[in-house]
Amino acid sequence: MIKMIRRDDTKSIIRRGLKANDLPSENPGSGSGASYGKVEINNQDLKRFKKRTIFHRVLGSGTTPIDMQDQFRGYLEYKTPVFLILGGPSLNKLDLASLADSGILTMGVNNSWSVYTPDFWTCVDPPRKFLFSGWSDPSITKFVPANCSRKALRQKTGDRFRELSLTPSDCPNTIFYQRNSSFDHQTFLLEDTVNWGNTTKSIDSLGFKSCRSVMLAAIKILFVLGFRRIYLLGCDFKMEPFGDNYAFDQDRTTHSVKGNNRSYKTLNERFKAMRPYFEYNGLEVLNCNPNSDLEAFDHVDFSKALSLEESLMVQGETTHGWYEGEKKDKEKRKHRKQRALK
């Protein structure tokens, strides 16, 4: 039984906890599936962004642009990791308390923030579909489509919904992005807007119609922010009629289940086509669900992923002596100046 740490009434959200105190006993190294190998890419495919992806905040009736590109990029060869928390039921089988204790950054999507409070969060659907407790939480950096900035939110008390006069633009720590609905696997990472799939009226670069997903938007946003190793949690990529298809309480009709399963197949092919471009641009995506129907990415055990990333953290530093060094340097400079005057 996981001990839930949360101040609100959902009783099901794991709060970020203390930093891990102990180093892992072993480093899984390259055996964890964290490396991919060489990939052949056309010379026209550039590693650099052609245009910067700009986010913005809403201030009153206006907006202020924010350039967040590579803000979380690692130093030297270190790849800043992030766990992308999706909504599949396999999420409930993980020891999320250990993730909270690790201090590793996380991004949630949709109502997965009812299970775990993330550092970042995003959506593509109307904002009224998602818990108001998340919208009101200033500790979560929320990335929201710009055309949803003024759409109304709602709150649920018991079994009743209450329409609110508030919108995402009124909520703390909320950032907006421009999106597009023309999927191209070759340019997905380098576009200056965030792609979330394709419309029903147009055909994408792989010959598919429709199929839009928050997962596409989340990966693109994380890449723009500078993350280069993404671990997928709750990535099941399959639904069953009348089954438990989410990590949280949510029903789906038979028609919706069929539609989602079709979308998963299309997304699988899209990710297979994008993987070489991910690798070329230094992006690693690893799936922590061994039973997932997403076949495009390698699997890595959740506990090994945590151990690997914790072993790369700077730990064991002490505070003694940091200030004294400045005093000693000052005294040395003083003595050198006195000797020079003699």
LOLUM-441607 format. One record per residue: residue in one letter; x, y, z of N, C-alpha, C in turn; residue number from 1. Coordinates in steps of 0.1 Angstrom, whole numbers, plus 5000, padded with zeros to 4 digits. Example, Ala and Ser with C-alpha at 12.3 -4.5 7.8 and 13.67 -1.06 7.14 Angstrom:
<atoms>
   gutor    n_u    n_v    n_w   ca_u   ca_v   ca_w    c_u    c_v    c_w   vexro
       A   5132   4943   5078   5123   4955   5078   5132   4967   5078       1
       S   5128   4978   5071   5137   4989   5071   5129   5000   5079       2
</atoms>
This chain:
<atoms>
   gutor    n_u    n_v    n_w   ca_u   ca_v   ca_w    c_u    c_v    c_w   vexro
       M   5008   4988   5000   5000   5000   5000   5009   5012   5000       1
       I   5007   5022   4990   5014   5034   4989   5008   5044   4999       2
       K   5017   5051   5007   5012   5061   5015   5010   5074   5007       3
       M   4998   5079   5007   4995   5091   4999   4998   5103   5007       4
       I   5004   5113   5001   5008   5125   5007   5002   5137   5000       5
       R   4991   5142   5005   4984   5152   4998   4975   5160   5007       6
       R   4973   5173   5004   4966   5181   5013   4951   5183   5009       7
       D   4947   5178   4997   4933   5180   4993   4925   5167   4996       8
       D   4913   5167   4990   4903   5157   4994   4903   5145   4984       9
       T   4912   5145   4974   4911   5134   4965   4917   5121   4971      10
       K   4926   5122   4981   4932   5111   4988   4939   5101   4978      11
       S   4942   5106   4966   4949   5096   4957   4960   5103   4949      12
       I   4965   5114   4954   4976   5121   4947   4989   5120   4955      13
       I   4999   5115   4949   5012   5114   4956   5019   5127   4954      14
       R   5023   5133   4965   5030   5145   4965   5045   5143   4964      15
       R   5052   5153   4958   5066   5152   4957   5072   5152   4971      16
       G   5081   5143   4974   5086   5141   4987   5100   5146   4989      17
       L   5107   5141   4999   5121   5144   5002   5130   5138   4992      18
       K   5142   5144   4991   5152   5138   4982   5157   5124   4987      19
       A   5160   5115   4978   5165   5102   4982   5178   5104   4990      20
       N   5180   5097   5001   5192   5098   5009   5203   5089   5005      21
       D   5200   5077   4999   5210   5067   4997   5213   5066   4982      22
       L   5225   5063   4979   5229   5060   4965   5224   5046   4961      23
       P   5220   5044   4949   5217   5030   4945   5229   5021   4946      24
       S   5226   5008   4949   5236   4998   4951   5244   4995   4938      25
       E   5238   4997   4927   5245   4994   4914   5240   5003   4903      26
       N   5248   5005   4894   5244   5014   4882   5241   5004   4871      27
       P   5228   5005   4866   5224   4996   4855   5232   4998   4842      28
       G   5238   5010   4840   5246   5013   4828   5239   5011   4815      29
       S   5246   5007   4805   5240   5007   4792   5231   4995   4790      30
       G   5231   4986   4800   5222   4974   4799   5207   4978   4801      31
       S   5205   4990   4806   5191   4994   4808   5183   4998   4796      32
       G   5190   4998   4784   5183   5001   4772   5183   5016   4769      33
       A   5193   5023   4775   5193   5038   4774   5200   5043   4761      34
       S   5206   5034   4754   5213   5039   4742   5207   5032   4729      35
       Y   5208   5039   4718   5202   5034   4706   5211   5030   4695      36
       G   5222   5036   4693   5231   5032   4682   5229   5043   4671      37
       K   5236   5040   4659   5237   5049   4648   5224   5049   4639      38
       V   5221   5060   4634   5209   5061   4626   5213   5069   4613      39
       E   5209   5065   4602   5212   5072   4589   5200   5082   4586      40
       I   5204   5095   4585   5194   5105   4583   5199   5114   4571      41
       N   5190   5118   4563   5193   5127   4552   5200   5139   4557      42
       N   5210   5144   4549   5218   5156   4553   5209   5169   4554      43
       Q   5198   5169   4548   5189   5181   4549   5183   5182   4563      44
       D   5183   5172   4570   5177   5172   4584   5187   5178   4594      45
       L   5183   5190   4598   5192   5197   4607   5190   5194   4622      46
       K   5200   5194   4630   5199   5192   4644   5194   5205   4651      47
       R   5196   5216   4645   5192   5229   4651   5177   5233   4647      48
       F   5171   5240   4656   5157   5244   4653   5158   5255   4642      49
       K   5149   5254   4633   5149   5264   4622   5143   5277   4628      50
       K   5133   5276   4636   5127   5287   4643   5125   5283   4658      51
       R   5126   5292   4667   5124   5289   4681   5109   5288   4684      52
       T   5106   5279   4693   5092   5277   4697   5089   5286   4709      53
       I   5081   5296   4707   5079   5306   4718   5065   5303   4725      54
       F   5066   5303   4738   5054   5302   4746   5050   5316   4751      55
       H   5038   5317   4757   5035   5330   4762   5026   5329   4774      56
       R   5026   5340   4782   5017   5341   4793   5006   5351   4790      57
       V   4995   5350   4797   4984   5360   4795   4984   5369   4807      58
       L   4985   5382   4804   4985   5393   4814   4974   5402   4810      59
       G   4963   5402   4818   4952   5410   4815   4946   5407   4802      60
       S   4945   5417   4793   4939   5414   4780   4950   5411   4769      61
       G   4963   5412   4774   4974   5410   4765   4982   5397   4768      62
       T   4993   5395   4760   5001   5383   4762   5016   5388   4762      63
       T   5024   5380   4769   5038   5382   4770   5046   5370   4765      64
       P   5054   5371   4755   5061   5359   4750   5072   5355   4760      65
       I   5074   5341   4760   5084   5335   4768   5092   5325   4760      66
       D   5105   5327   4759   5114   5318   4752   5120   5308   4763      67
       M   5115   5296   4762   5119   5286   4772   5127   5275   4766      68
       Q   5132   5277   4753   5139   5266   4746   5152   5263   4753      69
       D   5153   5250   4755   5165   5244   4762   5167   5248   4776      70
       Q   5157   5253   4782   5158   5258   4796   5163   5247   4806      71
       F   5159   5235   4803   5163   5224   4812   5173   5214   4806      72
       R   5180   5219   4796   5190   5211   4789   5202   5208   4799      73
       G   5207   5196   4798   5217   5191   4807   5231   5197   4803      74
       Y   5240   5196   4812   5254   5201   4810   5262   5190   4803      75
       L   5272   5194   4795   5281   5185   4788   5273   5173   4782      76
       E   5276   5161   4786   5270   5149   4780   5258   5144   4788      77
       Y   5255   5151   4799   5244   5147   4808   5231   5151   4802      78
       K   5222   5141   4801   5208   5144   4796   5199   5145   4807      79
       T   5192   5157   4809   5183   5159   4819   5171   5149   4817      80
       P   5168   5140   4826   5157   5131   4824   5143   5137   4829      81
       V   5133   5131   4824   5119   5134   4828   5110   5122   4827      82
       F   5101   5120   4836   5092   5110   4835   5078   5115   4830      83
       L   5074   5110   4818   5061   5115   4813   5050   5105   4818      84
       I   5041   5111   4826   5031   5103   4832   5018   5103   4824      85
       L   5015   5092   4818   5003   5091   4810   4992   5084   4819      86
       G   4980   5082   4813   4969   5078   4822   4965   5063   4822      87
       G   4974   5054   4816   4970   5040   4816   4970   5034   4829      88
       P   4962   5023   4831   4960   5016   4844   4973   5010   4850      89
       S   4983   5008   4841   4996   5002   4846   5003   5012   4856      90
       L   4999   5025   4855   5005   5035   4864   5003   5031   4879      91
       N   4991   5025   4881   4988   5021   4895   4996   5009   4901      92
       K   5004   5003   4892   5012   4992   4896   5026   4996   4900      93
       L   5029   5009   4898   5043   5014   4901   5044   5020   4915      94
       D   5056   5019   4920   5059   5026   4933   5062   5041   4931      95
       L   5051   5048   4930   5052   5062   4926   5058   5070   4938      96
       A   5058   5065   4950   5064   5072   4961   5079   5073   4959      97
       S   5085   5063   4953   5100   5063   4950   5103   5073   4940      98
       L   5094   5076   4930   5096   5086   4920   5095   5100   4927      99
       A   5085   5101   4937   5084   5114   4944   5097   5117   4952     100
       D   5102   5106   4958   5114   5108   4967   5127   5111   4958     101
       S   5127   5107   4946   5139   5108   4938   5142   5123   4934     102
       G   5132   5131   4933   5134   5145   4929   5135   5147   4914     103
       I   5133   5136   4906   5134   5137   4891   5121   5144   4886     104
       L   5123   5153   4877   5112   5160   4871   5102   5151   4864     105
       T   5089   5156   4864   5078   5148   4858   5069   5157   4850     106
       M   5063   5151   4840   5052   5158   4833   5040   5149   4833     107
       G   5028   5155   4836   5016   5147   4835   5007   5152   4824     108
       V   4997   5144   4820   4988   5148   4810   4974   5145   4814     109
       N   4964   5154   4810   4950   5151   4813   4948   5149   4828     110
       N   4940   5140   4831   4937   5138   4845   4946   5128   4853     111
       S   4958   5125   4847   4968   5118   4854   4972   5125   4867     112
       W   4970   5138   4867   4974   5146   4879   4965   5143   4891     113
       S   4954   5134   4889   4946   5129   4900   4953   5118   4907     114
       V   4964   5112   4901   4971   5101   4907   4985   5106   4912     115
       Y   4991   5115   4905   5004   5120   4909   5005   5135   4905     116
       T   5010   5143   4914   5012   5157   4912   5025   5159   4904     117
       P   5024   5163   4891   5037   5165   4884   5043   5179   4885     118
       D   5055   5180   4880   5061   5193   4879   5056   5201   4867     119
       F   5053   5194   4856   5048   5201   4844   5035   5193   4840     120
       W   5027   5199   4832   5014   5192   4828   5010   5199   4815     121
       T   5003   5191   4807   4997   5196   4794   4985   5189   4791     122
       C   4977   5195   4782   4965   5190   4776   4963   5195   4762     123
       V   4954   5188   4755   4950   5193   4742   4935   5195   4740     124
       D   4927   5188   4750   4913   5189   4750   4908   5201   4757     125
       P   4895   5204   4756   4889   5216   4764   4893   5215   4779     126
       P   4897   5226   4785   4902   5226   4798   4891   5222   4809     127
       R   4879   5222   4806   4868   5219   4815   4868   5204   4818     128
       K   4875   5196   4810   4876   5181   4812   4885   5177   4824     129
       F   4892   5187   4829   4903   5183   4839   4901   5189   4853     130
       L   4905   5182   4863   4903   5186   4877   4907   5200   4880     131
       F   4898   5207   4887   4902   5221   4890   4913   5222   4901     132
       S   4914   5211   4909   4925   5211   4919   4939   5212   4912     133
       G   4940   5207   4900   4952   5208   4893   4954   5223   4887     134
       W   4943   5228   4882   4944   5242   4876   4948   5252   4887     135
       S   4943   5250   4899   4946   5259   4910   4959   5257   4917     136
       D   4966   5247   4914   4979   5244   4921   4990   5251   4914     137
       P   4996   5261   4922   5007   5269   4916   5020   5262   4914     138
       S   5021   5250   4921   5034   5242   4920   5035   5235   4906     139
       I   5024   5234   4899   5024   5227   4886   5025   5238   4874     140
       T   5036   5236   4866   5037   5245   4854   5028   5239   4843     141
       K   5018   5246   4839   5008   5240   4830   5010   5246   4816     142
       F   5011   5237   4806   5012   5241   4792   4999   5238   4785     143
       V   4993   5249   4779   4979   5248   4774   4978   5254   4760     144
       P   4971   5248   4751   4969   5254   4738   4964   5268   4739     145
       A   4969   5277   4731   4966   5291   4732   4951   5294   4730     146
       N   4944   5286   4721   4930   5288   4718   4921   5283   4729     147
       C   4927   5277   4740   4920   5273   4752   4921   5283   4764     148
       S   4928   5294   4761   4932   5302   4772   4920   5309   4779     149
       R   4909   5311   4771   4897   5318   4777   4885   5309   4778     150
       K   4887   5296   4777   4876   5287   4779   4874   5284   4794     151
       A   4861   5283   4797   4857   5281   4811   4861   5268   4818     152
       L   4864   5269   4830   4867   5257   4838   4855   5253   4846     153
       R   4855   5241   4852   4845   5237   4861   4850   5230   4873     154
       Q   4843   5228   4884   4847   5222   4896   4837   5211   4900     155
       K   4841   5200   4905   4832   5190   4909   4832   5188   4924     156
       T   4820   5189   4930   4818   5186   4944   4808   5175   4946     157
       G   4813   5164   4951   4805   5152   4952   4802   5147   4938     158
       D   4789   5146   4934   4786   5142   4920   4781   5153   4912     159
       R   4782   5166   4917   4777   5177   4909   4788   5186   4904     160
       F   4787   5190   4891   4796   5199   4885   4791   5214   4887     161
       R   4801   5223   4889   4797   5237   4890   4806   5245   4880     162
       E   4799   5252   4871   4806   5260   4861   4812   5272   4867     163
       L   4825   5275   4864   4832   5285   4869   4834   5297   4860     164
       S   4836   5309   4865   4838   5320   4856   4853   5321   4853     165
       L   4861   5312   4859   4876   5312   4857   4879   5305   4844     166
       T   4891   5309   4839   4896   5302   4827   4911   5299   4830     167
       P   4918   5291   4821   4932   5288   4823   4940   5301   4824     168
       S   4937   5311   4817   4944   5324   4818   4944   5330   4832     169
       D   4934   5326   4840   4933   5331   4854   4941   5323   4864     170
       C   4946   5311   4859   4952   5302   4869   4967   5304   4870     171
       P   4973   5301   4882   4987   5304   4884   4996   5294   4876     172
       N   5008   5300   4872   5018   5292   4866   5013   5285   4853     173
       T   5006   5292   4845   5000   5286   4833   5006   5293   4820     174
       I   5011   5285   4811   5018   5290   4799   5011   5284   4787     175
       F   5011   5292   4777   5003   5288   4765   5012   5286   4753     176
       Y   5008   5277   4744   5015   5274   4732   5007   5274   4719     177
       Q   5013   5277   4708   5006   5275   4695   5007   5261   4690     178
       R   4997   5256   4684   4998   5242   4679   4993   5241   4665     179
       N   4997   5230   4659   4993   5227   4645   4987   5213   4644     180
       S   4979   5211   4633   4973   5198   4631   4977   5192   4618     181
       S   4989   5193   4614   4995   5187   4602   5007   5179   4605     182
       F   5005   5167   4608   5016   5159   4613   5026   5155   4602     183
       D   5039   5157   4604   5050   5154   4595   5061   5148   4604     184
       H   5064   5135   4602   5073   5128   4611   5087   5133   4609     185
       Q   5090   5139   4598   5104   5145   4595   5106   5158   4602     186
       T   5096   5166   4603   5098   5180   4609   5092   5182   4622     187
       F   5086   5171   4628   5079   5172   4641   5087   5179   4652     188
       L   5099   5176   4654   5107   5181   4665   5111   5196   4662     189
       L   5113   5200   4650   5119   5213   4647   5109   5223   4643     190
       E   5096   5221   4643   5087   5231   4640   5086   5241   4651     191
       D   5081   5253   4648   5080   5263   4658   5067   5264   4665     192
       T   5058   5254   4661   5046   5252   4669   5045   5237   4673     193
       V   5035   5234   4681   5034   5221   4687   5024   5213   4680     194
       N   5028   5202   4674   5019   5193   4666   5012   5183   4676     195
       W   4999   5181   4674   4992   5171   4682   4985   5160   4673     196
       G   4989   5159   4660   4983   5150   4652   4977   5156   4639     197
       N   4967   5150   4634   4961   5155   4621   4946   5156   4622     198
       T   4941   5164   4613   4926   5166   4612   4920   5154   4604     199
       T   4907   5153   4605   4901   5142   4598   4900   5144   4583     200
       K   4903   5156   4579   4901   5160   4565   4914   5159   4557     201
       S   4926   5158   4564   4939   5158   4557   4946   5145   4560     202
       I   4956   5143   4551   4964   5131   4553   4978   5135   4557     203
       D   4984   5128   4567   4997   5131   4572   5008   5126   4564     204
       S   5021   5128   4568   5032   5124   4560   5034   5109   4558     205
       L   5026   5101   4566   5027   5086   4565   5014   5080   4559     206
       G   5005   5089   4555   4993   5084   4548   4981   5082   4557     207
       F   4982   5086   4570   4971   5085   4579   4963   5097   4580     208
       K   4950   5095   4583   4941   5107   4586   4938   5107   4601     209
       S   4934   5119   4605   4930   5121   4619   4940   5117   4629     210
       C   4936   5112   4641   4944   5107   4652   4952   5119   4658     211
       R   4946   5125   4668   4953   5136   4675   4955   5131   4690     212
       S   4966   5135   4696   4969   5129   4709   4977   5139   4717     213
       V   4974   5139   4730   4982   5148   4739   4996   5143   4741     214
       M   4998   5130   4739   5012   5124   4740   5022   5131   4730     215
       L   5017   5133   4718   5025   5140   4708   5029   5154   4713     216
       A   5019   5161   4718   5022   5175   4723   5032   5175   4735     217
       A   5030   5165   4744   5038   5164   4756   5053   5162   4752     218
       I   5055   5152   4743   5069   5149   4739   5076   5161   4732     219
       K   5068   5168   4723   5074   5180   4716   5077   5191   4727     220
       I   5068   5194   4736   5071   5204   4746   5083   5201   4754     221
       L   5084   5188   4758   5096   5184   4766   5109   5185   4759     222
       F   5108   5182   4746   5120   5184   4737   5124   5198   4736     223
       V   5114   5207   4734   5117   5221   4733   5123   5227   4746     224
       L   5118   5222   4758   5123   5226   4771   5138   5221   4773     225
       G   5142   5212   4765   5156   5207   4767   5158   5193   4772     226
       F   5147   5186   4775   5149   5173   4780   5152   5163   4769     227
       R   5162   5154   4771   5167   5145   4761   5166   5131   4765     228
       R   5160   5128   4776   5157   5114   4780   5143   5114   4786     229
       I   5133   5108   4779   5120   5107   4784   5116   5093   4787     230
       Y   5111   5091   4800   5106   5078   4804   5091   5078   4804     231
       L   5085   5068   4798   5070   5068   4797   5065   5059   4808     232
       L   5055   5065   4816   5048   5057   4826   5033   5057   4823     233
       G   5027   5046   4826   5012   5045   4823   5009   5045   4808     234
       C   5019   5040   4801   5017   5040   4786   5013   5025   4782     235
       D   5000   5023   4782   4995   5010   4779   4991   5007   4765     236
       F   4986   5018   4758   4983   5017   4744   4973   5006   4740     237
       K   4964   5004   4749   4953   4994   4746   4941   4996   4756     238
       M   4929   4994   4751   4917   4995   4759   4908   4983   4757     239
       E   4900   4980   4767   4891   4969   4766   4877   4974   4769     240
       P   4867   4969   4762   4853   4973   4765   4850   4970   4780     241
       F   4844   4979   4787   4840   4977   4801   4852   4974   4811     242
       G   4864   4976   4806   4875   4974   4815   4880   4986   4822     243
       D   4890   4984   4831   4896   4996   4837   4907   5001   4828     244
       N   4903   5011   4820   4912   5016   4810   4920   5029   4814     245
       Y   4918   5033   4826   4926   5045   4831   4931   5042   4845     246
       A   4941   5049   4849   4947   5048   4862   4937   5055   4872     247
       F   4927   5062   4868   4918   5069   4876   4904   5065   4872     248
       D   4894   5069   4879   4880   5065   4877   4874   5072   4865     249
       Q   4872   5065   4854   4867   5071   4841   4862   5060   4832     250
       D   4849   5061   4828   4843   5051   4819   4845   5055   4805     251
       R   4844   5046   4796   4845   5048   4781   4835   5039   4775     252
       T   4828   5045   4764   4818   5037   4757   4826   5027   4748     253
       T   4819   5017   4743   4825   5008   4734   4830   5015   4721     254
       H   4822   5024   4716   4827   5032   4705   4840   5039   4707     255
       S   4841   5046   4719   4853   5053   4723   4865   5044   4724     256
       V   4863   5032   4730   4873   5022   4731   4879   5018   4717     257
       K   4870   5015   4708   4874   5012   4694   4882   5023   4688     258
       G   4877   5035   4690   4884   5047   4684   4898   5049   4690     259
       N   4899   5047   4703   4912   5049   4709   4922   5038   4705     260
       N   4917   5026   4703   4926   5015   4699   4931   5017   4685     261
       R   4922   5023   4676   4927   5027   4663   4937   5038   4663     262
       S   4935   5047   4672   4945   5058   4674   4958   5053   4679     263
       Y   4958   5043   4688   4971   5037   4693   4979   5031   4681     264
       K   4972   5024   4672   4979   5018   4661   4985   5028   4652     265
       T   4978   5039   4649   4983   5050   4641   4995   5056   4648     266
       L   4994   5059   4661   5005   5065   4669   5017   5056   4669     267
       N   5015   5043   4670   5026   5034   4670   5034   5035   4657     268
       E   5028   5036   4646   5035   5038   4633   5041   5052   4632     269
       R   5035   5062   4637   5041   5075   4637   5054   5075   4646     270
       F   5053   5069   4657   5065   5069   4666   5076   5061   4660     271
       K   5073   5050   4653   5083   5042   4646   5090   5050   4636     272
       A   5082   5058   4629   5088   5067   4618   5096   5078   4624     273
       M   5092   5083   4636   5099   5095   4642   5111   5090   4650     274
       R   5112   5078   4654   5123   5074   4662   5137   5077   4657     275
       P   5140   5074   4644   5153   5078   4638   5156   5093   4640     276
       Y   5146   5101   4638   5147   5116   4639   5149   5120   4654     277
       F   5142   5113   4663   5145   5115   4677   5160   5112   4680     278
       E   5164   5101   4676   5178   5096   4679   5188   5106   4673     279
       Y   5186   5111   4661   5195   5120   4654   5196   5133   4662     280
       N   5185   5137   4668   5185   5149   4675   5188   5147   4690     281
       G   5193   5135   4694   5197   5133   4707   5186   5130   4717     282
       L   5174   5127   4712   5163   5124   4721   5161   5109   4723     283
       E   5161   5104   4736   5158   5091   4739   5144   5090   4745     284
       V   5136   5081   4741   5123   5078   4747   5123   5063   4751     285
       L   5120   5060   4763   5120   5047   4769   5107   5044   4776     286
       N   5102   5032   4773   5089   5028   4779   5091   5019   4791     287
       C   5085   5024   4802   5087   5016   4815   5076   5006   4817     288
       N   5067   5004   4807   5056   4993   4808   5060   4981   4800     289
       P   5064   4970   4806   5068   4958   4797   5056   4952   4790     290
       N   5044   4955   4793   5032   4949   4787   5025   4959   4778     291
       S   5032   4970   4775   5026   4980   4766   5025   4975   4752     292
       D   5014   4980   4745   5013   4977   4731   5020   4988   4722     293
       L   5027   4997   4728   5035   5006   4721   5048   4999   4718     294
       E   5051   4997   4705   5063   4989   4702   5074   4997   4696     295
       A   5072   5010   4695   5082   5019   4688   5094   5022   4696     296
       F   5093   5021   4710   5104   5024   4718   5109   5012   4727     297
       D   5121   5012   4731   5127   5001   4739   5121   5002   4753     298
       H   5121   4990   4760   5116   4990   4773   5127   4990   4783     299
       V   5125   4997   4794   5134   4997   4806   5126   4996   4818     300
       D   5131   4988   4828   5124   4986   4840   5124   4999   4848     301
       F   5112   5002   4854   5110   5015   4861   5120   5017   4872     302
       S   5123   5006   4880   5132   5007   4892   5146   5010   4887     303
       K   5150   5003   4876   5163   5005   4870   5165   5019   4865     304
       A   5154   5024   4859   5155   5038   4853   5157   5048   4865     305
       L   5150   5046   4876   5152   5054   4888   5166   5053   4893     306
       S   5171   5041   4894   5184   5039   4899   5195   5046   4891     307
       L   5193   5044   4878   5203   5050   4868   5203   5066   4870     308
       E   5191   5072   4870   5191   5086   4871   5195   5092   4884     309
       E   5192   5084   4895   5196   5089   4908   5211   5088   4909     310
       S   5218   5078   4903   5232   5076   4904   5239   5087   4896     311
       L   5233   5094   4887   5239   5105   4880   5237   5118   4887     312
       M   5229   5119   4897   5227   5131   4905   5239   5135   4913     313
       V   5241   5148   4915   5252   5152   4924   5247   5150   4939     314
       Q   5254   5142   4946   5250   5139   4960   5262   5139   4969     315
       G   5259   5140   4982   5270   5139   4992   5278   5151   4994     316
       E   5274   5163   4989   5281   5175   4991   5278   5180   5006     317
       T   5288   5187   5012   5286   5193   5025   5288   5208   5024     318
       T   5283   5215   5034   5284   5230   5033   5297   5235   5039     319
       H   5304   5228   5047   5315   5233   5054   5326   5237   5045     320
       G   5332   5249   5047   5343   5254   5040   5340   5263   5028     321
       W   5328   5264   5023   5325   5271   5011   5327   5286   5013     322
       Y   5324   5292   5024   5326   5306   5026   5340   5309   5031     323
       E   5346   5300   5038   5359   5303   5043   5369   5305   5032     324
       G   5367   5298   5021   5376   5299   5010   5377   5314   5005     325
       E   5366   5321   5005   5366   5335   5001   5375   5343   5010     326
       K   5374   5341   5023   5382   5348   5033   5397   5346   5031     327
       K   5401   5333   5028   5415   5330   5026   5420   5336   5013     328
       D   5412   5336   5003   5416   5343   4990   5419   5358   4992     329
       K   5410   5364   5000   5411   5378   5003   5424   5381   5011     330
       E   5427   5373   5021   5439   5375   5028   5452   5373   5020     331
       K   5452   5363   5011   5463   5361   5002   5465   5373   4993     332
       R   5454   5379   4987   5456   5390   4979   5461   5402   4987     333
       K   5457   5403   5000   5462   5414   5008   5477   5413   5010     334
       H   5482   5400   5013   5496   5398   5016   5504   5401   5003     335
       R   5499   5397   4992   5506   5399   4979   5508   5414   4976     336
       K   5497   5422   4980   5498   5436   4978   5508   5443   4987     337
       Q   5508   5438   4999   5518   5443   5009   5532   5440   5005     338
       R   5535   5428   5000   5548   5424   4996   5552   5433   4984     339
       A   5543   5436   4975   5546   5444   4963   5550   5458   4967     340
       L   5544   5463   4978   5547   5477   4982   5561   5478   4989     341
       K   5566   5467   4994   5579   5468   5001   5591   5470   4991     342
</atoms>
